[in-house]
Amino acid sequence: MNIVYKLVGYDRETERQLVKIDIPPKHVASARGIAGIARDDESMADCPLDKNQARDIAGIIDRPVDAEKYDYFLEPYVQAPHRRWA
């Protein structure tokens, strides 16, 4: 099972997911650290981020975020295996 992480933003008024940014594998450890996730924590829980955490994670992956408009979470996903079709 391969776990990938995304920085996900939800509109504060509608609660709709409007932002989804992949965290490159080389930055996952830093993003988890910023989010306060322990190295040995293997849970699949979404981690709510405050404005500064969201900005810091966005900074390490060089992507802009609007931390005033959206609520951000660091979310783990199970990456689907690649399929070969016959």
MODELLER restraints for C-alpha pairs under 7 A, 6 or more apart:
rsr = mdl.restraints
at = mdl.atoms
rsr.add(forms.Gaussian(group=physical.xy_distance, feature=features.Distance(at['CA:1:A'], at['CA:78:A']), mean=6.64, stdev=0.5))
rsr.add(forms.Gaussian(group=physical.xy_distance, feature=features.Distance(at['CA:2:A'], at['CA:78:A']), mean=5.79, stdev=0.5))
rsr.add(forms.Gaussian(group=physical.xy_distance, feature=features.Distance(at['CA:2:A'], at['CA:79:A']), mean=5.49, stdev=0.5))
rsr.add(forms.Gaussian(group=physical.xy_distance, feature=features.Distance(at['CA:3:A'], at['CA:76:A']), mean=6.35, stdev=0.5))
rsr.add(forms.Gaussian(group=physical.xy_distance, feature=features.Distance(at['CA:3:A'], at['CA:77:A']), mean=5.59, stdev=0.5))
rsr.add(forms.Gaussian(group=physical.xy_distance, feature=features.Distance(at['CA:3:A'], at['CA:78:A']), mean=4.72, stdev=0.5))
rsr.add(forms.Gaussian(group=physical.xy_distance, feature=features.Distance(at['CA:3:A'], at['CA:79:A']), mean=5.84, stdev=0.5))
rsr.add(forms.Gaussian(group=physical.xy_distance, feature=features.Distance(at['CA:4:A'], at['CA:76:A']), mean=5.68, stdev=0.5))
rsr.add(forms.Gaussian(group=physical.xy_distance, feature=features.Distance(at['CA:4:A'], at['CA:77:A']), mean=5.29, stdev=0.5))
rsr.add(forms.Gaussian(group=physical.xy_distance, feature=features.Distance(at['CA:4:A'], at['CA:78:A']), mean=6.31, stdev=0.5))
rsr.add(forms.Gaussian(group=physical.xy_distance, feature=features.Distance(at['CA:4:A'], at['CA:79:A']), mean=6.21, stdev=0.5))
rsr.add(forms.Gaussian(group=physical.xy_distance, feature=features.Distance(at['CA:5:A'], at['CA:22:A']), mean=6.34, stdev=0.5))
rsr.add(forms.Gaussian(group=physical.xy_distance, feature=features.Distance(at['CA:5:A'], at['CA:23:A']), mean=5.50, stdev=0.5))
rsr.add(forms.Gaussian(group=physical.xy_distance, feature=features.Distance(at['CA:5:A'], at['CA:28:A']), mean=6.90, stdev=0.5))
rsr.add(forms.Gaussian(group=physical.xy_distance, feature=features.Distance(at['CA:5:A'], at['CA:74:A']), mean=6.72, stdev=0.5))
rsr.add(forms.Gaussian(group=physical.xy_distance, feature=features.Distance(at['CA:5:A'], at['CA:75:A']), mean=5.54, stdev=0.5))
rsr.add(forms.Gaussian(group=physical.xy_distance, feature=features.Distance(at['CA:5:A'], at['CA:76:A']), mean=4.47, stdev=0.5))
rsr.add(forms.Gaussian(group=physical.xy_distance, feature=features.Distance(at['CA:5:A'], at['CA:77:A']), mean=6.08, stdev=0.5))
rsr.add(forms.Gaussian(group=physical.xy_distance, feature=features.Distance(at['CA:6:A'], at['CA:20:A']), mean=6.29, stdev=0.5))
rsr.add(forms.Gaussian(group=physical.xy_distance, feature=features.Distance(at['CA:6:A'], at['CA:21:A']), mean=5.31, stdev=0.5))
rsr.add(forms.Gaussian(group=physical.xy_distance, feature=features.Distance(at['CA:6:A'], at['CA:22:A']), mean=4.50, stdev=0.5))
rsr.add(forms.Gaussian(group=physical.xy_distance, feature=features.Distance(at['CA:6:A'], at['CA:23:A']), mean=5.27, stdev=0.5))
rsr.add(forms.Gaussian(group=physical.xy_distance, feature=features.Distance(at['CA:6:A'], at['CA:74:A']), mean=5.84, stdev=0.5))
rsr.add(forms.Gaussian(group=physical.xy_distance, feature=features.Distance(at['CA:6:A'], at['CA:75:A']), mean=5.33, stdev=0.5))
rsr.add(forms.Gaussian(group=physical.xy_distance, feature=features.Distance(at['CA:6:A'], at['CA:76:A']), mean=6.50, stdev=0.5))
rsr.add(forms.Gaussian(group=physical.xy_distance, feature=features.Distance(at['CA:7:A'], at['CA:20:A']), mean=5.78, stdev=0.5))
rsr.add(forms.Gaussian(group=physical.xy_distance, feature=features.Distance(at['CA:7:A'], at['CA:21:A']), mean=5.05, stdev=0.5))
rsr.add(forms.Gaussian(group=physical.xy_distance, feature=features.Distance(at['CA:7:A'], at['CA:22:A']), mean=6.48, stdev=0.5))
rsr.add(forms.Gaussian(group=physical.xy_distance, feature=features.Distance(at['CA:7:A'], at['CA:23:A']), mean=6.83, stdev=0.5))
rsr.add(forms.Gaussian(group=physical.xy_distance, feature=features.Distance(at['CA:7:A'], at['CA:72:A']), mean=6.79, stdev=0.5))
rsr.add(forms.Gaussian(group=physical.xy_distance, feature=features.Distance(at['CA:7:A'], at['CA:73:A']), mean=5.93, stdev=0.5))
rsr.add(forms.Gaussian(group=physical.xy_distance, feature=features.Distance(at['CA:7:A'], at['CA:74:A']), mean=4.87, stdev=0.5))
rsr.add(forms.Gaussian(group=physical.xy_distance, feature=features.Distance(at['CA:7:A'], at['CA:75:A']), mean=6.43, stdev=0.5))
rsr.add(forms.Gaussian(group=physical.xy_distance, feature=features.Distance(at['CA:8:A'], at['CA:19:A']), mean=5.32, stdev=0.5))
rsr.add(forms.Gaussian(group=physical.xy_distance, feature=features.Distance(at['CA:8:A'], at['CA:20:A']), mean=4.49, stdev=0.5))
rsr.add(forms.Gaussian(group=physical.xy_distance, feature=features.Distance(at['CA:8:A'], at['CA:21:A']), mean=6.37, stdev=0.5))
rsr.add(forms.Gaussian(group=physical.xy_distance, feature=features.Distance(at['CA:8:A'], at['CA:72:A']), mean=5.47, stdev=0.5))
rsr.add(forms.Gaussian(group=physical.xy_distance, feature=features.Distance(at['CA:8:A'], at['CA:73:A']), mean=5.29, stdev=0.5))
rsr.add(forms.Gaussian(group=physical.xy_distance, feature=features.Distance(at['CA:8:A'], at['CA:74:A']), mean=6.32, stdev=0.5))
rsr.add(forms.Gaussian(group=physical.xy_distance, feature=features.Distance(at['CA:8:A'], at['CA:75:A']), mean=6.80, stdev=0.5))
rsr.add(forms.Gaussian(group=physical.xy_distance, feature=features.Distance(at['CA:9:A'], at['CA:17:A']), mean=5.90, stdev=0.5))
rsr.add(forms.Gaussian(group=physical.xy_distance, feature=features.Distance(at['CA:9:A'], at['CA:18:A']), mean=5.88, stdev=0.5))
rsr.add(forms.Gaussian(group=physical.xy_distance, feature=features.Distance(at['CA:9:A'], at['CA:19:A']), mean=4.58, stdev=0.5))
rsr.add(forms.Gaussian(group=physical.xy_distance, feature=features.Distance(at['CA:9:A'], at['CA:20:A']), mean=6.46, stdev=0.5))
rsr.add(forms.Gaussian(group=physical.xy_distance, feature=features.Distance(at['CA:9:A'], at['CA:70:A']), mean=5.44, stdev=0.5))
rsr.add(forms.Gaussian(group=physical.xy_distance, feature=features.Distance(at['CA:9:A'], at['CA:71:A']), mean=5.40, stdev=0.5))
rsr.add(forms.Gaussian(group=physical.xy_distance, feature=features.Distance(at['CA:9:A'], at['CA:72:A']), mean=4.37, stdev=0.5))
rsr.add(forms.Gaussian(group=physical.xy_distance, feature=features.Distance(at['CA:9:A'], at['CA:73:A']), mean=6.52, stdev=0.5))
rsr.add(forms.Gaussian(group=physical.xy_distance, feature=features.Distance(at['CA:10:A'], at['CA:16:A']), mean=5.31, stdev=0.5))
rsr.add(forms.Gaussian(group=physical.xy_distance, feature=features.Distance(at['CA:10:A'], at['CA:17:A']), mean=4.36, stdev=0.5))
rsr.add(forms.Gaussian(group=physical.xy_distance, feature=features.Distance(at['CA:10:A'], at['CA:18:A']), mean=5.65, stdev=0.5))
rsr.add(forms.Gaussian(group=physical.xy_distance, feature=features.Distance(at['CA:10:A'], at['CA:19:A']), mean=6.78, stdev=0.5))
rsr.add(forms.Gaussian(group=physical.xy_distance, feature=features.Distance(at['CA:10:A'], at['CA:70:A']), mean=5.22, stdev=0.5))
rsr.add(forms.Gaussian(group=physical.xy_distance, feature=features.Distance(at['CA:10:A'], at['CA:71:A']), mean=5.17, stdev=0.5))
rsr.add(forms.Gaussian(group=physical.xy_distance, feature=features.Distance(at['CA:10:A'], at['CA:72:A']), mean=6.38, stdev=0.5))
rsr.add(forms.Gaussian(group=physical.xy_distance, feature=features.Distance(at['CA:11:A'], at['CA:17:A']), mean=6.48, stdev=0.5))
rsr.add(forms.Gaussian(group=physical.xy_distance, feature=features.Distance(at['CA:11:A'], at['CA:18:A']), mean=6.54, stdev=0.5))
rsr.add(forms.Gaussian(group=physical.xy_distance, feature=features.Distance(at['CA:11:A'], at['CA:69:A']), mean=6.69, stdev=0.5))
rsr.add(forms.Gaussian(group=physical.xy_distance, feature=features.Distance(at['CA:11:A'], at['CA:70:A']), mean=4.84, stdev=0.5))
rsr.add(forms.Gaussian(group=physical.xy_distance, feature=features.Distance(at['CA:11:A'], at['CA:71:A']), mean=6.54, stdev=0.5))
rsr.add(forms.Gaussian(group=physical.xy_distance, feature=features.Distance(at['CA:12:A'], at['CA:69:A']), mean=6.74, stdev=0.5))
rsr.add(forms.Gaussian(group=physical.xy_distance, feature=features.Distance(at['CA:12:A'], at['CA:70:A']), mean=5.59, stdev=0.5))
rsr.add(forms.Gaussian(group=physical.xy_distance, feature=features.Distance(at['CA:12:A'], at['CA:71:A']), mean=6.20, stdev=0.5))
rsr.add(forms.Gaussian(group=physical.xy_distance, feature=features.Distance(at['CA:23:A'], at['CA:61:A']), mean=6.94, stdev=0.5))
rsr.add(forms.Gaussian(group=physical.xy_distance, feature=features.Distance(at['CA:31:A'], at['CA:57:A']), mean=5.52, stdev=0.5))
rsr.add(forms.Gaussian(group=physical.xy_distance, feature=features.Distance(at['CA:34:A'], at['CA:53:A']), mean=6.11, stdev=0.5))
rsr.add(forms.Gaussian(group=physical.xy_distance, feature=features.Distance(at['CA:34:A'], at['CA:57:A']), mean=6.90, stdev=0.5))
rsr.add(forms.Gaussian(group=physical.xy_distance, feature=features.Distance(at['CA:35:A'], at['CA:47:A']), mean=6.96, stdev=0.5))
rsr.add(forms.Gaussian(group=physical.xy_distance, feature=features.Distance(at['CA:35:A'], at['CA:49:A']), mean=6.44, stdev=0.5))
rsr.add(forms.Gaussian(group=physical.xy_distance, feature=features.Distance(at['CA:35:A'], at['CA:53:A']), mean=6.34, stdev=0.5))
rsr.add(forms.Gaussian(group=physical.xy_distance, feature=features.Distance(at['CA:44:A'], at['CA:76:A']), mean=5.93, stdev=0.5))
rsr.add(forms.Gaussian(group=physical.xy_distance, feature=features.Distance(at['CA:46:A'], at['CA:73:A']), mean=6.31, stdev=0.5))
rsr.add(forms.Gaussian(group=physical.xy_distance, feature=features.Distance(at['CA:46:A'], at['CA:74:A']), mean=5.90, stdev=0.5))
rsr.add(forms.Gaussian(group=physical.xy_distance, feature=features.Distance(at['CA:46:A'], at['CA:75:A']), mean=4.58, stdev=0.5))
rsr.add(forms.Gaussian(group=physical.xy_distance, feature=features.Distance(at['CA:46:A'], at['CA:76:A']), mean=6.60, stdev=0.5))
rsr.add(forms.Gaussian(group=physical.xy_distance, feature=features.Distance(at['CA:47:A'], at['CA:73:A']), mean=5.28, stdev=0.5))
rsr.add(forms.Gaussian(group=physical.xy_distance, feature=features.Distance(at['CA:47:A'], at['CA:74:A']), mean=5.10, stdev=0.5))
rsr.add(forms.Gaussian(group=physical.xy_distance, feature=features.Distance(at['CA:47:A'], at['CA:75:A']), mean=6.35, stdev=0.5))
rsr.add(forms.Gaussian(group=physical.xy_distance, feature=features.Distance(at['CA:48:A'], at['CA:72:A']), mean=6.26, stdev=0.5))
rsr.add(forms.Gaussian(group=physical.xy_distance, feature=features.Distance(at['CA:48:A'], at['CA:73:A']), mean=4.38, stdev=0.5))
rsr.add(forms.Gaussian(group=physical.xy_distance, feature=features.Distance(at['CA:48:A'], at['CA:74:A']), mean=6.55, stdev=0.5))
rsr.add(forms.Gaussian(group=physical.xy_distance, feature=features.Distance(at['CA:49:A'], at['CA:72:A']), mean=5.48, stdev=0.5))
rsr.add(forms.Gaussian(group=physical.xy_distance, feature=features.Distance(at['CA:49:A'], at['CA:73:A']), mean=5.26, stdev=0.5))
rsr.add(forms.Gaussian(group=physical.xy_distance, feature=features.Distance(at['CA:51:A'], at['CA:67:A']), mean=5.22, stdev=0.5))
rsr.add(forms.Gaussian(group=physical.xy_distance, feature=features.Distance(at['CA:54:A'], at['CA:67:A']), mean=6.71, stdev=0.5))
rsr.add(forms.Gaussian(group=physical.xy_distance, feature=features.Distance(at['CA:54:A'], at['CA:72:A']), mean=6.19, stdev=0.5))
rsr.add(forms.Gaussian(group=physical.xy_distance, feature=features.Distance(at['CA:55:A'], at['CA:65:A']), mean=6.60, stdev=0.5))
rsr.add(forms.Gaussian(group=physical.xy_distance, feature=features.Distance(at['CA:55:A'], at['CA:67:A']), mean=6.84, stdev=0.5))
rsr.add(forms.Gaussian(group=physical.xy_distance, feature=features.Distance(at['CA:58:A'], at['CA:64:A']), mean=6.12, stdev=0.5))
rsr.add(forms.Gaussian(group=physical.xy_distance, feature=features.Distance(at['CA:58:A'], at['CA:65:A']), mean=6.54, stdev=0.5))
